[in-house]
Amino acid sequence: MLRVEKVSKDWKEFKLRNISFEVKENEYFIILGPSGAGKTLLLEIIAGIFMPDSGRIFMDGEDITFLPPEKRNLAYIPQNYALFPHMKVYDNIAYGLKLRKIPKNEIDRKVKEIAETLEISHLLHRKPGTLSGGEAQRVAIARALVLEPRVILLDEPFANLDPQTRAKLIQEMKRWRKELNFTALHVTHSFEEAVSLGDRVGVMLNGTLIQTGEVREVFSKPKNEEVAKFLGFENIIEGVAEGRVLRANGISIELPVEVKGKVRIGIRPEDIVISSEPIKSSARNEFKARVLTVEDLGSLVRLTLEVGGIQLRAFITRSSLVEMGIEEGKDVYLSFKATAIHVF
């Protein structure tokens, strides 16, 4: 359907390099990366706002690389929504249909239908300046979807919303997609959006699309250490492996696979279990550790722990911290399953 082939672009001091991927019909494709990764620039190139220095963009097999935005049959929603402040919500949604010279009665029917689906019928008489962030986002999505584009392009669509509104809109986006059966390319830095909405995900770092695949596969099997760190594998350990055992800084770690020689492994903080007493579980990797630091993150607490000569990070709840009396300098026990380890 939408195919991007080896797209590169130098923009000021930033460079996109050889970006290639495909969005399939009725797919929700997420491009996930930190701020400054080049996600917005890539979306703007696909939308036709900028031209690539090299590479091609295809829609249903047709080369659209140099077509103007209005000829691409795409709908682009920028991060600031770009609603016309002087127009009522109704006219904002109807704008693209009017440009296409759709009959007035047909415009009225389409606007009211999409407004009902997105539950904004009561806002049609309002102007954008009177809307909340969540309401403005719904209007921007309605204005895009009413055109029935081949692909809807979303640039950090929920970034400016409070957590409660964002969570609600993510769930509603899933419902709208089911009801309206649209195809989406959505760029974000949010893991929550990627996991909740994505069929497939591409991880973009420093202007390069490093790994693409099904969401679960990418999150559980990062291609390299750079992707792993971005996806939350904060604990990276280097050692020498022999079969299913890794020896690193005086400790032995059981691995999920057999490997030989010098390797690096990654473990997510949330996969490490903490206890004030020796842990009775099926986890084969259990160690006594010293608590170096305690960081309050709100509902969670991040511990930095020392095991032998290795530092590991783990998350626990605030209530668990209090219950176990954990503080800096205290000894605790930690464990993690071999299956929680990713070998690079």
N, C-alpha and C positions, 0 to 999 in steps of 0.2 A: 504494500500500500504506500506508506511514506518511507522512502529510502534515502538515507544520507550516505554519500560515498566520499571518503577522504577529504572532507572539508577542512580547510585551513584558513586562518585569518590573522593578520597582524593588526592590532588595534591599540594605538598609543604604545604603552609599554607592555601590553599583554599579547599573548599568542595562543590561538587555537591550533592544534596540530592533528591532522589526519583523523578527523572524527568520522566514524562509520557505524551505522546501526540502522535497524529497520523497525518500524511500528506496524504491526499487523492489524487487519480489519477488526474492529470492535475490541481492541486491546487498550488497556490503560498502562502506558509505559512511563516509568519514572526515571528522570535523570537526577541522581542524588550526589550532592557535593557540598563542600563548605563555601562560605562567602568568598568571592574572588576566584572561583574555579573556572569561570567562563560560561556558566549555565545560561545566563541571560543573553549574552552575546550570541551564543549558538541558537537560541530560540529566535532572536531577532533576524538572524541570517535565514533561518527556515521560513520566517514570516515574510521575508522580502524587504525588511527595513534596511538591512545592509547586504552587500554582495560579498561572497567569499573571494579570497585571493586565488584559491584553487579548490577543486572538488566539485561535486554535482549533487543536486537535490532532485529527487524524482517523486511524482505523485501518480500512482496507478500506471507506472511505466513511462509517464511523460516527463521530460526534463523541464522543470519549472525554475531552474537556478536563477534565471535572469528575468523572469516574469514579474510585473508589478504586484504588490500585495493583493490587490482586489481581483487578480486573475488566478490566484492560487487555490481558491476554494478551501482556505484555512480561516480559522477564527482565532485571533490572538488576544489574550487578556493580560495586559501588563500588570505589574505588581501594584501600581497606584490606581488600577481599575479604569482610568481615563474616561470617566463619565462626563458628559457635557453638562456643566453646572447650570446653564441657562435653560435647559430643557427639562420637562417633567420626565418621570420614570417611563411613562408610556412612550414618549417620543424618543427617549434614549434607546429603548428596546426596538422600536420601529425603524430607527434610522437606516440601518443597512437594507431593510426591505424596501424603504422608499427609494434608496439609490438604485435598487434593481427594478424600480418602476412596477412593483407588484400592485395589483388593484387594491383600492382602499379597503373594501370589505374583507379581502383576504388578509391584509395586514392586521386588521382589527381582530380577526379570528385567531391568527397565529400569536399575536401579542397576548391576548387573553388566555389562550391555552397554555403558553409557556409560563405566564405569570401564575396561573393556578397550580401548575406542577411544582414550581419553585416556591409556592406559598407567599407570593408578593402582590397578589391582586389588590390588597388594601393600600398598596404604596403607589399605584399607578398615577395618582394625581399629585404626588409629592415631587420635590426637586432634590437632587443628590445631596445638597448641603444640609438637608434636614434628616438624612439617614444615618443610622449607626454603621459601624464597619461591616458587621455581618450582613446588614440589609443592602449596603452598597455592593458587597461581593455577590450577593444573589442577583442583583440587577445586572452586573457585568457578565455573569454567567448566562443569564437569560438573553442578553443582547447578542452573545456569541452563538448560543444554541438555537435561537430562533431562525438563524440563517441556514440551519441544517448543513454545516460544513463537513467536509470529509474528515478533518481532524481539528480538534480544539487544542490550542496551545495555551498552557497556563504557567505563568511565571510567579513562583512563590505565592500561590493564591491565598494562603491562610496566614502569611507571615505577620501581617499587621493586626491580627485579631487576638483578643484575650484567650487564654487557654480553654475556658468553658465554651465560648463561641466557636473556636477552632474545632474542638472535639465534636460539637454538634454538627458543624458543616461537613466535616469529614464523613460522618455517618450518613448525612443527607446526600452527599455526592455519590456515595455507593448506591443509594436508592434511585437518584436521578439517572445514573448510568444504566441501571437495570430497566427503568421505565422508558428512557429515550434512546438507549442502544447506541451511544456515541463512542467515537474513538478519541483518545486523549494522549497528548504528550505533556507531561507535567514536570517542571523542574522545581527542586526544593532542597533544603538542607535538613529537613525533618525526617528522622527515622520513622516516627509515628505515621506520617503521611505515606512513606514508602511501603511500610508493612501493611497498613490498613487498606490502601487503594491499589497498589501496584500489582499487575500480573507479572511484569518483568521489570528489572531495574538495571540502570547503567550507572556505575560509579565514576564520577568525573573529578579529577584532581589536577590542578595546575595546567588547565587547558587541554588535558588529554583524557579521553574516555578509556579507562583502564580495564574495566571488567563489566560484562553484561550477562544477564541470565535471569532465571526465575528468582524471585525475592528470597525465598528460603535458602536456595543454593548459594547465592552470593553472600548472604549474611552468615551462613554456617561454614562456607569454604572460600574465604577471600583468596584472591589470586596471588597476592604478595603481602609483604609486611606493611607497606604503605597503605594498602586498602584495609588491612586488618586493623591497624591503629585507628584509622578513620571510623571504622565500623564498631569500635569499642573494645578491641582486644588490647587493653591497656598493659597487660602483663606479657612481655616478650622475654623469653629466656633462651639463652644460647648454651649448648653443651655438646657432649659427644654421645651418640647413640650406639647401642649394640642390641639388635633385636628390638624388643619392646621396652627397653629401659634407657632413659636419658640420664646421664650423670652431669651435673652442673653445680659448681661451687660447693662440692662436698655433700650434695643430696642426690638421691635417686628418684626419678619420676617415671611412673609407668605410662607408656604411650598407647594410643589406640591402634597403631599399626607398627609393623616391623620396618626399621630403617637402620642405616649404618653410616657412621662417620659424623662429621660436624653438622649439626642442624639447629634451627631456631623453632621454638614453639610459641603459640599464643593462647592465653586463657582470659576470658572475660571476667571482670570483677564480680559480676552477679552470679557466676558459676562457682564461686568459692564459698564454702560453708564455714561459719565461725562458731566456736563453742568455747565455754570456759572449762570444760572437761574433755577428756579423750572422747572422740566421736565414734559411736557404734553405727556404722552404715556400710553399704556395699562399695563405697568409694575406696579405691586401693591407695590413693595418694593422701596421706595424712601426716601432718607435721606440727611440731610445737613451734610457735612464733612469738616474737616480741613486737608489741605495738609501738610504732615509731611516732605516728601522728594520727589525730582524730579530726576530721573535717565535717562540719555540720552542713549538709546540703538541703536542709528543709525536712522533708519526710524521711529522707535517707541520710546515712552517715557513711563517709568513705574512710576506711582504715588503710594506712600504709603499714605493712608488716615486714619484718625481717626474718627470713628462714635461712640459716647458714649465712652465706654471703649474698643472698638474693633478696631483693625487695619486691613485694607483691601488694597489689591494691585489691580491696574487697569492699562490697557494700553490705550494710546491715541496716535494719530499721532503728529509729531513735529509741523505741521502747526496748528492743533487744540490747542496745548499748547500756541502757539504765539497768535492765534486769540482770545482765551479766557483770555489771560493774566494770566495764572496760574503760581503761584510761591509758594515757601514754606511759610507756615503761612496763606495762603489765604483760604477762605471758598468757597466750591463748592457744587454742588448737584450731587448725584450719584443715579443710579437706576439699578435694575436687575429683570428679570422676575422670577416668582416662578419656571417655567419650567427649568430655568438654574441651579437650586439647585439640588445637589445630596445628599440624606440622607443616612448616614451610619447606 
